[in-house]
Amino acid sequence: MHKRLEEILHITKGEWVGEKERLTTEITRLSTDTRTLLPGTLFVPLSGERFDGHDFVEEAFAKGAVSSFWKRGKRIPQSLVNAPLILVEDPLTAMQELSSTYRQETGCLIIAITGSNGKTTTKDLITSLLKERYRVHATDGNLNNHIGLPLTLLSMPEKTEIAVVEMGMNHFGELERLSRIARPDMAVITNIGEAHLEYLGTREGIATAKTEILSGMDERGILYYPAEEPLIPATSRFKAFSGKKISCGFTEKGMIQGRVVKDLGLEGTLLEALFNSSQGAGAPSSLKVTIPLPGRHLAQNALYALAIATHLGLTPSEIEKALRSMTHTKMRMQVEKGVNGITLINDAYNASPTSMRAALRFLEELEGYEQKIAILGDMGELGPDAPALHRQIGRELYPGRIDYVFVTGPLAKEYEEGAKEKGYPHVKHFSSREGLIEAVCSLATPTTVVLLKASRFMHFEEIGKAIMREKVE
């Protein structure tokens, strides 16, 4: 982004404090964090319960910031009375308005992704495919909320043709806000699971919240959603949406249908996709490709990516080439080698009952290993039903499919209780990670495979590092 301060002043309806000659100065980026701030930046002082970004404005200027937003009505300290400040009602809102304007100016196609699980994997797949033909910009890491989305949009190169953005939420109204900022042309709702039950109450509530992604779309928009999920079509926003609604799934219910031809274990999945006329003229009627991601449960995410890629004109050969060189985000079914030649499947970026079941089913069905170990941690944001949901996962473990299940965390004790109820003997709760790591490493052989699965706040990457012979922080 390249904008003069006078343009930003106009877009945000701000008030200038400082020398007028500076208004022609151009900024190339925004930052909310002085620790990573670079020269030429407009600083955005955000405030939270425990911090006030205005306390860091002076530091931002010392590091080369060109200007900074400042909340109108807030006292300006003597050290900043002559500083190049833009007074706005709210710095966050000003950043959001600026990002929305820049998004419209670029004229790029916006593909927005939400869902209880699989957002990042779907983003990675779509991005990898579309880069084969287009100039693509995508969400970095987990910058998918009311702060991260504007930063993602504002960091787009001006010649971006397609932006693939994640939209995360855990409360009603949040996704509507994000959708109105980004104005998506295409959207994907990956699934409706149990994540955020703590705040949304029921799966019906989750479906209502997820369909808020349609709020910023018009009749030219396209929504891709899971064919096997009846809660999405039942929502009022889905019914009112006048754009295309394309269901994707692995039954005859799907307008776009997928079929797992062969499970290739850790090498991925051989997937066949069957398309219909909604893909547009020139699109193939079917496509058979190898998705280089382990787990049948990721095939649904791949189906969305294939549908979007073919709709946007990619040929089968372009898709195959892109998949061969695909990279995806760490800690999402990431396969590595660890101590004593052990195979580690790190799927610990996040967890919900839906994704936990899928990962465990994958481990159960995985062939070629003499010993299988699952290391499970707590699943977050499940509300008052959290203990019961953890216990139910334990009840679904069966002797002979996974050799050992080691669990750690306050709620993880429920896995153990549920497993014991069903007669699964080889589950053990560890109060210390050191004890768990020692137990795993003592069992490790080249024919051992270990699954790591927990919500992000459990920081299971520390366990992964230890198994990979790295220091535990």
Secondary structure, 3 states (H helix, E strand, C coil): CCEEHHHHHHHHCCEEECCHHHHHCEECEEECCCCCCCCCEEECCCECCCCEHHHHHHHHHHCCCCEEEEECCCCCCHHHCCCCEEEECCHHHHHHHHHHHHHHHHCCEEEEEECCCCHHHHHHHHHHHHCCCCCEEECCCCCCCCCHHHHHHHCCCCCCCEEEEECCCCCCCHHHHHHHHHCCCEEEECCCCCCCHHHHCCHHHHHHHHHHHHHHCCCCCEEEEECCCCCCCCCHHHHHCCCEEEEEECCCCCCEEEEEEEECHHHCEEEEEECCHHHCCCCCCEEEEEECCCCHHHHHHHHHHHHHHHHCCCCHHHHHHHHHCCCCCCCCCEEEECHHHCEEEECCCCCCHHHHHHHHHHHHHCCCCCEEEEEECCCCCCHHHHHHHHHHHHHCCCCCCCCEEEEECCCCHHHHHHHHHCCCCCEEEECCHHHHHHHHHHHCCCCEEEEEECCHHHCCHHHHHHHCCCCCC
